[in-house]
Amino acid sequence: MRSSDRLQGLSWRRSSRSTGMNNCVETALIGPATVVGTADGPGRSGLRVAVRDSKDTAGPALLFSPAAWELFVREVRAGRFERRS
């Protein structure tokens, strides 16, 4: 079974900055929220963020902890991945 088959029915979101040309990623939140604190922060035990290519929605998805995804987004916003000429 492909990972995308197990992620059917999730509520996928695109960036509000997406141009509609399917050249972005989509994200979905997976798992139940709990009140138990974890290394990912309070109330987030068992949660994962699924990320997939909007051009290949039936393809694979990567799974991240909420803390790892938030760190990645923060680093992108800070310009840490900009190409240097």
C-alpha positions in Angstrom: 0.0 0.0 0.0 1.4 3.4 -1.0 1.6 6.1 1.7 -0.8 8.2 -0.2 -3.5 5.5 0.1 -3.3 5.8 3.8 -3.6 9.6 3.7 -6.9 9.7 1.8 -9.6 11.9 3.3 -7.2 14.4 5.0 -7.9 18.1 4.7 -5.0 19.2 2.6 -4.0 22.9 2.5 -2.0 25.0 0.1 -0.1 28.1 0.8 -2.1 31.3 0.3 0.8 32.4 -1.9 0.3 29.6 -4.3 -0.2 30.8 -7.9 -2.6 27.9 -8.8 -0.1 26.4 -11.2 0.4 23.3 -9.0 4.0 24.2 -8.3 3.9 24.1 -4.5 3.4 21.7 -1.6 0.3 20.8 0.3 0.1 20.1 4.0 -2.3 18.2 6.2 -2.4 17.6 10.0 -2.5 13.9 11.0 -3.4 12.4 14.4 -5.3 13.1 17.5 -4.5 16.1 19.7 -3.8 15.1 23.3 -3.3 17.1 26.5 -0.1 15.3 27.3 3.1 17.5 26.9 5.9 16.1 24.7 9.1 17.3 23.2 6.9 18.7 20.3 5.1 21.0 22.8 2.1 20.6 25.0 -1.0 19.1 23.6 0.6 17.8 20.4 1.5 14.2 21.2 0.9 11.9 18.2 0.4 14.7 15.7 2.3 14.7 12.4 2.3 17.1 9.5 2.1 15.4 6.1 3.6 17.2 3.1 3.1 16.3 -0.5 3.8 17.7 -4.0 0.7 19.4 -5.4 1.6 18.1 -8.9 1.5 14.5 -7.6 -1.3 14.2 -5.0 -1.4 10.5 -5.4 2.3 10.2 -4.8 4.2 9.9 -1.5 4.0 12.3 1.4 6.7 13.2 3.9 5.7 13.2 7.6 7.2 15.6 10.2 6.6 16.4 13.8 4.9 19.8 14.2 8.1 21.2 15.8 10.2 20.1 12.9 7.8 21.5 10.4 7.5 24.8 12.3 11.3 25.1 12.4 11.6 24.5 8.7 8.9 27.1 7.9 10.6 29.6 10.2 14.0 29.0 8.5 12.4 29.5 5.0 10.8 32.7 6.1 14.2 33.9 7.4 15.8 33.3 4.0 18.1 30.5 5.2 17.6 28.5 2.0 18.0 31.3 -0.6 20.4 30.6 -3.4 23.6 32.5 -3.2 25.1 33.7 -6.4 
